[in-house]
Amino acid sequence: MRIKISKENDELLYKLKTLYNFKNDGIVPRIALSNSLLLGKIFDIENDIIPSSDGKEFRDDKAIFGTVIGNGSNTIIFKSILDQHYGRNTFEDEFIKLFKLHLNHGLEVWNSKIEKANISKGDHIDILLKVVKSGLDLRKNVVKTNISSKNINVKEFEDLLTFELGQTEEDENVVIKINDLREFDNRNIAIAGMAGSGKTQLMKDILYQISKNTSNELKFIFFDYKGEGNPEQLKPFLNATKCEFVDIINDGGIEFNPFLSINLDERQRPFSIRAFVDTISTFVPRMGVSQENILITLINDLLDSKNGGYPTILELFEELENYYEENNIRQDTLYSIIRDLSTNIFNCNPNNPNILDKSLYLNLPPALSDTLRQLVVFLLLRYFNSYFSSTNDCEPKDHIFPLRYVIVIDEAHIYLKNKNARKALEELLRLLRSKGVIIVMLSQGVEDYKTKDFDFASQVKLPICLNVQNKDYKAISNFVGTPSSKYKLETEIKKLESGKGLINIGEPKMIELRQWWKTKKDENI
C-alpha cells in the first residue's frame, strides 16, 4: 500500500517530528490519526476535499503504520479501528482517502495547540501526554462486541399501513400502502408545493389517517418551522391524533434533554460527543476548532461529574460561563447560542417521559432566531438518529415492513441550503430507512431537493408535486421520476393548481388532494 501525503502535511509532520525528536517518520502520522478518531471526526469521501498528493510518499505501509511481532504490518490494526469508526468495511482506496483526511485533521488540531503552547515550559509534552492518556483510558476498558443498546425493545406497528392521497380525475381513490415492500422499498416522502398549494393540509390529513389507521400506535413529530401553529385552531387535529402541542417559547420549552443523544459507553462516548458538537457547529456561525475543543472538554468534564447521568443545558452554560471568565475570553457566538439554549428551550428533567412515547407538534415561532430554531430541530434529529441507529433493523413479515415512528420536517429547504445540515439529513434518510422510521420533508419547490452534492429525491420513494412556482418539465421529472410518457407528464404539469398534486407511480397522475380542513368537516371532527 502506497500513501502520498500533501506538501502541507509533510511540512507539519517534519515540524512535529523535529520538535519531539522522534526517530521514525511514522510516529507523528499514527498519533495524528488516532487523535482525530478520538475526537470523533467523521468524513464523507464523496463530498469532503481529499488532501493533495504533492508531498512525501510512504512506499511501504510498515513505514507509516509500524510493525507487530513477526515483522508484520500494523496496517490491519489501523484499518480495523477505522472500519469500526465508520461502521463498515472500507476498501483500500477508501481507507487511503479517509487516512489522509484524518491525518490532515489530526495534524491541524495538534499544530494549533502547539502554536499556543509555551514550548520552553514543556507544554508540548503535556499536549502529547493528554492524547496518550486518553488512549490508555480507552484501553483499560473491557471491549464489548454487542453493547446493551442493541437490545433496545422498540414498539413496532406490524400491520399494513395505508392512507389516501386523494382522487384521480376518474374518481379513483389513490391509496398508498406505504410499508408494503411489493410497492415501496423505502418509506420516505417528499412534498413540494408553494404557499397556498395545500401541502400542510395534505400532511395533516396524512398524519390523521396514520394515527387513525394504527389506533394511535404509530407516533410522530411535526416540526413547524414557521411557528404559525395555534393550539385552539389545531385542537381538532391534536385531539384526533392524540398529539401534544408544544410551543417552545410559551410552554417553557420541550421536555427533552438533548444530551441523551450521547452514548455513555466509554468507547463510544468520544465519538458521540464529537457528533453532538458537530451538530452545534453546523448552525453556529464562525465557530472554530478552538471553540469546538472547549465544548468537547466541558461536556466530557460534566459527564464525568455525573457518574452515569446526563447534565442539563443550563449546567453546560454555567461551566462555559466560568471557563470564559477564568480564561478572559470575550463572549462570542458559541457563548450566545449555549446561553439561548439554556433559557427555557429544553426542560432537562431526568423524570421526563420518553419523547418517542407520544406524538408531538413542535411549534418554533419566529421570535426565536433562525439559528436557534434550526439547532433545536437538529438536536432532536440527532437524538432520533442515535436512538434508532442503536436498535436492530426491522424484520419484514409477509412483505410488510414494520414501522416505528414518523418524522415530519416542514420548510425543509431551510436546511437543504446548509451544506452540513444537508449531510445530516442525508445520513438520516440512509440510516433510518431500515429502522422503520418514515421521514417526510415538505418544501416549496422541486428544485430544493436536488443540491450540487446530493439528490434527496433519490432517497424518496413517494415524491408528491403540488402547485409549484417553477413548472419546468426537467425539474419536475427529476423530482417525481422519469415518466412512462413525457407527453403525459407535460400534460399533467399544466393542470397543477392549489389543492391538486402530481405523482408518478406507474404513470403520471393528477390528484385532487385530501385536505385536513375538508376531512374535519366531512367527518365532523
Disulfide bonds with the S-S distance in Angstrom:
none
